[in-house]
Amino acid sequence: MNALDLLKQQHDEVKKLFKQYGKLADHADEKRQELFEAIADRLSAHASIEEQYFYPAAKAEDTEDLLREATEEHLSAKRIMADLLDMEASDEEFDAKMQVLQEQIEHHVEEEEGDLFKKVRKLLSKEQLEDLGVQMQQEFEELMENEPRAQVSAQTDHAAPI
């Protein structure tokens, strides 16, 4: 799968999970916790493959500022997820933090799919995007086997290098 298609697919999956979360009843704490964990796992694994594979491959003079902003957005999301991991779904602040996380992710996705993806299409060949996609998909699947959200708290000191 093409790397850009893979990332877009993952963005869409998380968007659907956030939508499901938003429809839950106030006291459906167990289901809210379950959906948060699914979102956190996917976001953690997604950020990891972007930082390890996609961003380095996409690094060029006209993408560097976008990549720096993207890694800072990842850091911000990781910090919110780390807070949420230390909370119960029944906590008063849980839903507010989930809303902020959703808004930040939506903003990040909009910039990534709008600005960065256009530049990457010009920067990398179709073959390069295919090869990168295969590598990223394999890594994502491996990460998803071991609750990637568990690694988030250790990744909140500084943004990933590009």
Rosetta silent file (secondary structure, phi, psi, omega in degrees, C-alpha in Angstrom):
SEQUENCE: MNALDLLKQQHDEVKKLFKQYGKLADHADEKRQELFEAIADRLSAHASIEEQYFYPAAKAEDTEDLLREATEEHLSAKRIMADLLDMEASDEEFDAKMQVLQEQIEHHVEEEEGDLFKKVRKLLSKEQLEDLGVQMQQEFEELMENEPRAQVSAQTDHAAPI
SCORE:     score description
SCORE:     0.000 S_00000001
   1 L     0.000  139.917  175.969    0.000    0.000    0.000 S_00000001
   2 L   -58.736  136.424 -176.659    1.126    3.512   -0.807 S_00000001
   3 H   -56.938  -41.034 -179.072    2.427    5.294    2.327 S_00000001
   4 H   -67.780  -38.986  177.410    0.068    8.243    1.873 S_00000001
   5 H   -65.338  -40.050  178.373   -2.929    5.940    1.432 S_00000001
   6 H   -61.141  -48.671 -179.443   -1.923    4.012    4.545 S_00000001
   7 H   -63.359  -41.686  177.976   -1.662    7.160    6.648 S_00000001
   8 H   -61.829  -42.598  178.338   -4.981    8.470    5.303 S_00000001
   9 H   -60.370  -43.613  179.094   -6.642    5.142    6.132 S_00000001
  10 H   -66.550  -38.554  175.903   -5.278    5.314    9.683 S_00000001
  11 H   -58.989  -45.724 -178.334   -6.452    8.921   10.033 S_00000001
  12 H   -64.028  -38.783  178.857   -9.947    7.835    8.971 S_00000001
  13 H   -62.336  -44.143 -179.846   -9.982    4.914   11.438 S_00000001
  14 H   -67.742  -38.673  177.334   -9.134    7.193   14.355 S_00000001
  15 H   -58.658  -42.394  178.429  -11.712    9.741   13.211 S_00000001
  16 H   -64.253  -39.765  178.439  -14.381    7.003   13.326 S_00000001
  17 H   -64.679  -41.521  176.815  -13.290    5.984   16.832 S_00000001
  18 H   -62.553  -39.345  179.119  -13.525    9.585   18.043 S_00000001
  19 H   -62.751  -43.585  177.218  -16.996    9.790   16.510 S_00000001
  20 H   -60.923  -42.842  179.594  -18.035    6.621   18.375 S_00000001
  21 H   -59.255  -43.990 -177.875  -16.620    8.068   21.581 S_00000001
  22 H   -63.645  -22.391 -178.359  -18.634   11.250   21.123 S_00000001
  23 L   -90.173   -6.427 -176.690  -21.879    9.287   20.877 S_00000001
  24 L   -72.689  149.473  175.968  -21.431    7.408   24.158 S_00000001
  25 L   -67.690  153.849 -177.097  -23.630    8.075   27.158 S_00000001
  26 L   -55.024  -35.936 -174.368  -22.087   10.033   30.024 S_00000001
  27 L  -103.517   18.567  177.132  -21.895    7.052   32.356 S_00000001
  28 L   -87.341   57.914 -172.060  -20.664    4.456   29.866 S_00000001
  29 H   -60.326  -39.929 -178.581  -17.264    4.580   31.556 S_00000001
  30 H   -64.013  -44.080  179.802  -16.149    1.089   30.586 S_00000001
  31 H   -69.817  -36.395  177.764  -16.875    1.670   26.884 S_00000001
  32 H   -63.883  -42.111  178.290  -15.305    5.149   27.031 S_00000001
  33 H   -63.433  -43.971 -179.853  -12.142    3.656   28.518 S_00000001
  34 H   -61.002  -44.990  179.301  -12.106    0.937   25.877 S_00000001
  35 H   -67.860  -40.060  176.358  -12.468    3.436   23.030 S_00000001
  36 H   -57.751  -46.098 -178.946   -9.811    5.718   24.507 S_00000001
  37 H   -62.573  -38.708  177.537   -7.376    2.794   24.660 S_00000001
  38 H   -64.600  -42.975  178.348   -8.130    1.886   21.028 S_00000001
  39 H   -64.313  -47.504 -178.032   -7.574    5.509   19.980 S_00000001
  40 H   -62.528  -40.757  177.571   -4.389    5.812   22.055 S_00000001
  41 H   -62.134  -47.828 -178.161   -2.949    2.581   20.643 S_00000001
  42 H   -65.376  -42.924  178.951   -3.628    3.623   17.058 S_00000001
  43 H   -65.323  -39.665  179.913   -2.340    7.160   17.553 S_00000001
  44 H   -63.935  -47.958  179.842    0.790    5.911   19.315 S_00000001
  45 H   -66.531  -39.366  179.833    1.631    3.379   16.613 S_00000001
  46 H   -62.795  -48.967  179.393    0.730    5.869   13.875 S_00000001
  47 H   -60.388  -38.535 -179.504    2.962    8.602   15.332 S_00000001
  48 H   -62.266  -46.840 -178.733    5.764    6.080   15.682 S_00000001
  49 H   -70.876  -30.334  175.686    5.721    5.006   12.027 S_00000001
  50 H   -66.655  -46.610 -176.226    5.475    8.617   10.899 S_00000001
  51 H   -69.917  -35.286 -177.628    8.428    9.659   13.042 S_00000001
  52 H   -81.977  -35.452 -171.112   10.584    6.626   12.208 S_00000001
  53 H  -120.340  -53.005 -171.417    9.852    6.233    8.494 S_00000001
  54 H   -69.733  -51.101 -177.180    7.586    8.792    6.875 S_00000001
  55 H   -62.510  -44.200  176.293    9.010   12.053    8.177 S_00000001
  56 H   -60.623  -38.377  179.259   12.653   11.136    7.456 S_00000001
  57 H   -69.599  -27.842 -176.673   11.669   10.066    3.925 S_00000001
  58 H   -91.676   -1.399 -175.157    9.684   13.284    3.467 S_00000001
  59 L   -72.197  122.075  176.270   12.413   15.587    4.731 S_00000001
  60 L  -153.216  172.596 -177.145   13.380   18.218    2.185 S_00000001
  61 L   -58.035  -41.347 -176.662   14.004   21.939    2.216 S_00000001
  62 L   -88.611    2.437  176.234   10.363   22.818    1.545 S_00000001
  63 L  -113.881  -11.285 -172.186    8.942   20.269    4.016 S_00000001
  64 H   -57.860  -44.307  179.307   11.223   20.793    6.997 S_00000001
  65 H   -64.037  -41.056  177.722    9.060   23.431    8.714 S_00000001
  66 H   -62.781  -40.107 -179.522    5.926   21.297    8.253 S_00000001
  67 H   -68.237  -39.635  176.945    7.735   18.274    9.700 S_00000001
  68 H   -62.773  -43.540  178.026    8.950   20.222   12.726 S_00000001
  69 H   -63.616  -41.471 -179.238    5.408   21.423   13.375 S_00000001
  70 H   -61.936  -41.912 -179.815    4.074   17.881   12.911 S_00000001
  71 H   -69.691  -31.934  175.100    6.476   16.428   15.485 S_00000001
  72 H   -68.054  -37.291  176.311    5.516   19.187   17.938 S_00000001
  73 H   -66.011  -38.384  175.147    1.849   18.317   17.358 S_00000001
  74 H   -60.644  -45.231 -179.428    2.683   14.668   18.042 S_00000001
  75 H   -59.116  -45.247  179.194    4.390   15.696   21.280 S_00000001
  76 H   -61.096  -44.706  178.847    1.353   17.679   22.378 S_00000001
  77 H   -63.914  -40.335  178.901   -0.975   14.752   21.610 S_00000001
  78 H   -62.918  -37.801  179.403    1.324   12.346   23.473 S_00000001
  79 H   -66.007  -40.310  177.103    1.247   14.588   26.531 S_00000001
  80 H   -66.431  -43.384  178.762   -2.556   14.615   26.521 S_00000001
  81 H   -62.483  -39.278  178.088   -2.638   10.833   26.042 S_00000001
  82 H   -61.586  -41.736  175.274   -0.173   10.415   28.926 S_00000001
  83 H   -59.138  -47.309 -178.065   -2.518   12.472   31.131 S_00000001
  84 H   -63.747  -35.206  178.602   -5.476   10.334   30.031 S_00000001
  85 H   -64.784  -25.738  178.996   -3.562    7.124   30.728 S_00000001
  86 L   -89.951    2.890 -176.725   -3.202    8.263   34.345 S_00000001
  87 L  -115.949  166.840  170.929   -6.946    8.933   34.652 S_00000001
  88 L  -101.047  151.134  178.686  -10.137    6.918   34.842 S_00000001
  89 L   -61.025  -20.508  179.555  -12.886    7.450   32.274 S_00000001
  90 L   -81.922  -10.254  179.549  -15.111    8.512   35.175 S_00000001
  91 L   -63.098  143.831 -177.264  -12.848   11.477   36.039 S_00000001
  92 L   -59.042  -34.341 -175.711  -14.475   14.864   35.474 S_00000001
  93 L   -86.336   -8.521 -172.959  -11.676   16.060   33.171 S_00000001
  94 H   -58.029  -52.096 -178.217  -11.522   12.907   31.027 S_00000001
  95 H   -63.173  -38.055  178.881  -14.049   13.973   28.386 S_00000001
  96 H   -63.331  -43.751  178.074  -12.578   17.472   28.160 S_00000001
  97 H   -65.337  -38.144  177.005   -9.110   16.057   27.542 S_00000001
  98 H   -62.795  -39.165  178.888  -10.530   13.650   24.951 S_00000001
  99 H   -64.714  -43.317  178.252  -12.171   16.602   23.184 S_00000001
 100 H   -63.951  -42.692  177.662   -8.897   18.544   23.126 S_00000001
 101 H   -59.260  -46.791 -179.957   -7.071   15.462   21.842 S_00000001
 102 H   -59.760  -46.186 -179.550   -9.644   15.030   19.082 S_00000001
 103 H   -62.567  -40.331  179.103   -9.392   18.689   18.046 S_00000001
 104 H   -66.470  -41.321 -179.817   -5.599   18.555   17.965 S_00000001
 105 H   -66.335  -42.261  178.464   -5.618   15.362   15.908 S_00000001
 106 H   -60.284  -42.670  177.447   -8.155   16.800   13.461 S_00000001
 107 H   -62.548  -46.289 -179.713   -5.985   19.903   13.021 S_00000001
 108 H   -59.699  -47.060 -178.846   -2.862   17.779   12.567 S_00000001
 109 H   -62.420  -42.792 -179.543   -4.559   15.528    9.987 S_00000001
 110 H   -59.525  -46.517  179.190   -5.880   18.510    8.051 S_00000001
 111 H   -67.396  -42.026 -177.859   -2.413   20.046    7.742 S_00000001
 112 H   -64.447  -51.780 -177.870   -0.740   16.739    7.000 S_00000001
 113 H   -69.482  -32.667 -178.350   -3.185   15.618    4.316 S_00000001
 114 H   -79.243  -55.902 -173.669   -3.530   19.115    2.880 S_00000001
 115 H   -91.970  -55.438 -172.690   -0.016   20.540    2.873 S_00000001
 116 H   -65.758  -46.488 -177.144    2.508   17.812    3.582 S_00000001
 117 H   -59.247  -38.259  179.129    1.020   15.041    1.428 S_00000001
 118 H   -61.829  -42.708 -179.438    0.969   17.338   -1.638 S_00000001
 119 H   -69.804  -37.710 -179.199    4.653   18.099   -1.225 S_00000001
 120 H   -67.367  -35.053  177.544    5.539   14.451   -0.584 S_00000001
 121 H   -60.392  -32.565  178.393    3.776   13.381   -3.811 S_00000001
 122 H   -81.384  -27.735 -174.278    6.196   15.642   -5.698 S_00000001
 123 H   -81.871  -40.602 -174.806    9.178   14.561   -3.628 S_00000001
 124 L  -112.922  144.979  177.787    8.836   10.745   -3.747 S_00000001
 125 L   -75.048  165.492  177.167    8.117    8.443   -6.669 S_00000001
 126 H   -59.302  -39.723  179.314    5.172    6.049   -6.668 S_00000001
 127 H   -64.211  -42.992  178.196    7.610    3.180   -6.142 S_00000001
 128 H   -62.056  -41.717  179.095    9.215    4.925   -3.170 S_00000001
 129 H   -65.848  -36.515  177.557    5.776    5.561   -1.660 S_00000001
 130 H   -66.012  -49.217 -179.810    4.824    1.897   -2.178 S_00000001
 131 H   -60.127  -43.743  179.139    8.035    0.616   -0.567 S_00000001
 132 H   -63.372  -41.148  179.504    7.647    3.042    2.316 S_00000001
 133 H   -61.227  -42.298  179.001    4.015    2.007    2.765 S_00000001
 134 H   -62.255  -46.744  179.989    4.931   -1.672    3.033 S_00000001
 135 H   -61.110  -45.113 -178.491    7.592   -0.919    5.628 S_00000001
 136 H   -67.099  -39.387  179.793    5.268    1.330    7.630 S_00000001
 137 H   -63.872  -43.455  179.062    2.388   -1.173    7.532 S_00000001
 138 H   -61.596  -45.937 -179.309    4.629   -3.970    8.849 S_00000001
 139 H   -64.935  -41.827  179.171    5.937   -1.794   11.672 S_00000001
 140 H   -58.950  -47.284 -179.093    2.424   -0.598   12.559 S_00000001
 141 H   -61.947  -40.409  177.875    1.148   -4.173   12.808 S_00000001
 142 H   -64.557  -44.331  179.672    4.079   -5.171   15.025 S_00000001
 143 H   -62.154  -38.450 -176.787    3.551   -2.175   17.294 S_00000001
 144 H   -68.377  -14.396  179.009   -0.169   -2.908   17.621 S_00000001
 145 L   -73.504  -18.161 -170.988    0.603   -6.340   19.089 S_00000001
 146 L  -128.732   42.689  178.465    1.940   -4.809   22.317 S_00000001
 147 L    43.363   72.987 -176.718   -0.324   -1.950   23.442 S_00000001
 148 H   -59.065  -20.837  178.304    1.739    0.902   21.974 S_00000001
 149 H   -59.935  -24.689 -178.796   -0.022    3.393   24.286 S_00000001
 150 H   -64.666  -19.587 -178.862    2.168    1.999   27.076 S_00000001
 151 H   -90.467  -11.651 -172.668    5.177    3.748   25.498 S_00000001
 152 H   -59.097  -46.727 -175.662    3.578    7.200   25.289 S_00000001
 153 H   -58.863  -29.452  179.359    4.523    8.471   28.753 S_00000001
 154 H   -80.187   -3.797 -176.560    8.209    7.879   27.981 S_00000001
 155 H  -114.078   25.963 -174.135    7.914   10.019   24.821 S_00000001
 156 L  -107.932    6.211 -179.220    6.704   13.290   26.347 S_00000001
 157 L   -77.310  -43.060 -178.337    9.979   15.079   27.113 S_00000001
 158 L  -154.716  162.365  179.919   10.666   16.460   23.628 S_00000001
 159 L   -67.861  151.982  176.898    9.551   16.172   20.048 S_00000001
 160 L   -63.888  145.799  177.287   10.970   13.407   17.907 S_00000001
 161 L   -71.730  150.698  175.635   13.937   14.427   15.755 S_00000001
 162 L  -110.018    0.000    0.000   13.336   14.831   12.046 S_00000001
